């Protein structure tokens, strides 16, 4: 379970995140929806501990990230925006590296790598060096890497960026399977259809604030019917975005 | 400790597959050793058979003679193409003219536009003059005439450079090159592990792992250190092998690099590896891209070679009061080892101690850098 409480972060004169709170529950997919520059990536970076909030806090399964980063990160799998992999290493070696840094080793780690290659359909490129992989292949390796330690919580920043239709669809299937397995999935996107197709709960971010939240149905009802897109536009308009 | 080892082994493997790293670590340093050969006088000779005694004389004087086939055209072409700085053409009638005491001509091909060939040219001319003078002396003596009658004025050139001083100049080059090659060995590793990792977008995922960032940085510095140590070892070995074939004693120098001395050089330079790796890691961490890191490091790796250059120019001798300066202390210790001096344990301790302390300090700074938010750029 991921809880964000009134997060705020300023870079010089720019207030990237002003006030973002949300609760992402287990067995649910929560979408962070917002236009480019709304503060989605900064919010997620505050969550996975590469940035420290000026105000507010991020809790993962009750552990505060800013004060006990390593314990919080141990239960989290992270796929940052445009995550890169190591071109001179094979798929397996890329995954194994992160597994080893999570403290996994030996037969258990190898079995987990095999399992992930099956789950993400990486069998064909498991022993190939990553140099020259397509965007979709790189993303799947990065995702496998983020899942290697069976994290309870999964954070994905714009995971469908640069993916073709088929790869996007495969990713959606994987996320659904993770939800069914009881994981807490939080992902960001600026594509509304993306979020609508996948999320149990949506948090709309604009200008560094969480301006609306709810299930897709609730958001639509909030503006008295209409499409989810209408709800999105209405929320942005209300926020002055 | 586990994370450090994991990072170290992964970086070691990854860089072993990187052509740029391997070239700079395995090839560049060892290639530099043969460069030492260029301080030897090289000459191409056409028609050695016509003047075997002349060529033998040149070889006795330490000239490395390469026979080339052909005639004037080939000699001109090879000098113009910088295949060699000097080419001596001995015409077929040399022998006949020489035997009958008529002036025997030879042609010395040089390129006066090539400023760097000046010393070689002067030395070749003086050698040939010396040979001619020697023959003239014998001929006069054979005819019962005192050779001194042909020398109304005698100019004695006095070369005040001593063999030791000439050797020292070579030594300076040698330690300069060893330090430079050592740094080059870790250059691409340091860039790849920092600026490269950020540019690829693999730094952010790495920093979301539940491991201490100090361990990550230590693993990276250790990898650069390992490649630098490898490069250092190969460079010293290459010099040791090359010096065996290079007869520096013909230039009046005694320079030997036995395996024992080579090992000692490796030992006194090894502490410098940590300092260099940490320095490069720090600089590369500040840059925004791989390319920017490359440009910065190309300049930064010259910094440790500056004290060595000064020491070479001013012919600084080993003094304990200078041994606290990293890179200069390695240079002075290498010089002492090559001259066959035995090192004072206190001197070695001072050099190793200050160099390691500076290396640890820089490694600490590198680790602090990775705790900052800005490290992601």
Interface residues (C-beta under 8 A of the other chain):
Chain A: X48 X49 X50 X51 X52 X69 X70 X71 X72 X73 X74 X76 X78 X79 X80 X81 X82 X83 X84 X85 X86 X87 X88 X89 X93 X97 X98 X100 X101 X102 X103 X129 X142 X145 X146
Chain B: X2 X3 X6 X7 X10 X13 X14 X15 X17 X18 X200 X201 X202 X204 X205 X206 X207 X208 X209 X210 X211 X212 X373 X376
